[in-house]
Amino acid sequence: MLSVQDLGRFNAQHLGFSASGVADEHAFLSGNQILKNDKNSPALEVTFGQLTFTVNCECNIVITGADCSTKINKTPIKHWQMQTLYKGDIVELLVPRSGIYSYICIAGGIQANSFLMSTCSIPNALQEQICNQEDNNILTYFLSKKPKEQNNSEENKIDNNQLIGINNQPHNYYFKSTKLSVHTIRFIPHQFWFELTEQAQFKILNQDYKIQSNSNKMGYRLKGESPIKSYVGNLLSKPVTLGAIQIPSDGQPIILMKDRQTIGGYPTLGNVIQVDLPRLAQLNAHQKIQLLPTTIEHAQAQLSAFYARLTNS
């Protein structure tokens, strides 16, 4: 699957539109930073790779996110590093070695129609056609600026395994962590969490949850050995947030992702902190996660460091 994405469609949820946007903000922001684009310059989001396209004008690009063993004219290239393409070049992304979402960021961004102040695709509606109907291997979007000169200096490279933490100390962040059998996902507890018994909380924190194959960009469905029992009665529907951990009647959590619905009526265990969502989005079905509660203060510090590192702010 291929779509145009940016950081999302904000301030429109009250109209029934999901915020949507890139699944992996870390990869998206990194690509635009390498190219010195505006942080919200639209890019192409590729799901599960398997994309081939022909370039019809000179441009500079960076491919980030899932490693798809990308080749230019059959020659392997490195991700997370600027590449200059020329008219007639053929770019091929294979099946990802790890992860799900890859990003093709182009110097100057991509010209695309804006709807409600965003160019990102809307799930199941108003989808943009990003491929020529006569030849689906040729992209039909044009660059908004002329390409920059090729520069392989260190300032145009980002180590995708490093991110500055709250104490300005680098820590493993990206796909390096997927070598572990279980991935820790932190969340801010909601009232429902505090209403659980200590025994119930212990079970939640000491079991692994497997990501189910019917997960998608709307929600990641989890399955654990001990379902979370909810004694909450019928709830009125209310606005939902990115990362909310819903507990449906079967007791198996659903973590709401970028293409989530706008309202919901399930009780929520808590909210996954925003800096952990890109990592979660890149996990495949049947990989395992473990939930870990944290504080709002810690989540805010992590998010401030995240954006300071990737937006030069």
Sequence and secondary structure as in RCSB ss.txt:
>XXXX:A:sequence
MLSVQDLGRFNAQHLGFSASGVADEHAFLSGNQILKNDKNSPALEVTFGQLTFTVNCECNIVITGADCSTKINKT
PIKHWQMQTLYKGDIVELLVPRSGIYSYICIAGGIQANSFLMSTCSIPNALQEQICNQEDNNILTYFLSKKPKEQ
NNSEENKIDNNQLIGINNQPHNYYFKSTKLSVHTIRFIPHQFWFELTEQAQFKILNQDYKIQSNSNKMGYRLKGE
SPIKSYVGNLLSKPVTLGAIQIPSDGQPIILMKDRQTIGGYPTLGNVIQVDLPRLAQLNAHQKIQLLPTTIEHAQ
AQLSAFYARLTNS
>XXXX:A:secstr
 EEEE S  TT GGGT      S HHHHHHHHHHTT  TT  EEEEES  EEEE  S EEEEEEES    EETTE
E  SSB EEE TT EEEE S SS SEEEEEETT B    SSS  S BTTBS    B SS TTSB   BSS     
  SGGGB  TTEEE TTS EEE SGGGGGSSEEEEEEEE HHHHHS HHHHHHHHTS EEE TT  SSEEEEE S
S           EE  TTEEE  TT   EEE TT  SEE S EEEEE GGGHHHHHT  TT EEEEEE  HHHHH
HHHHHHHHHHH  
